[in-house]
Amino acid sequence: MARMPRAIGWVVCAVLAMLAAACKTADPADPTSLPSWIAAYPESTPQRNGSAFVFQTKDPPEKILDFYERQLARAGVRKEARGGGEEYGGFLAAGDESHNRNVMIDIRLDKDKGASEVSITVVAKK
């Protein structure tokens, strides 16, 4: 696989920052758990870390992204962008038709641990 240019990573970060600035967390009643429309990845326990939910898995980024793309589509949240590369990991940006439910999933490879570090940032329209 071709290596993803750093510029794309910065663009992804900028888009995520804009979404976060314009929105609030999806479930203010329970900020410690994922919203009901996002499933936890199999054999993972996402933990709240700032504005994101994070977890690690031994699974490769493509498998994780495939899982979330399918799961989110069943919940009416469609892929808007997806990318990645062998050195980077990957990302998935998705939202529903009304853009009331949006999510950004970012995966970084930790080759020392042999794991994928997953960050899920959920935003909802104010």
Summary of the structure (lengths in Angstrom):
residues: 126
radius of gyration: 13.8
end to end distance: 38.8
largest distance: 42.2
contacts: 357
relative contact order: 0.24
helix: 25%
strand: 37%
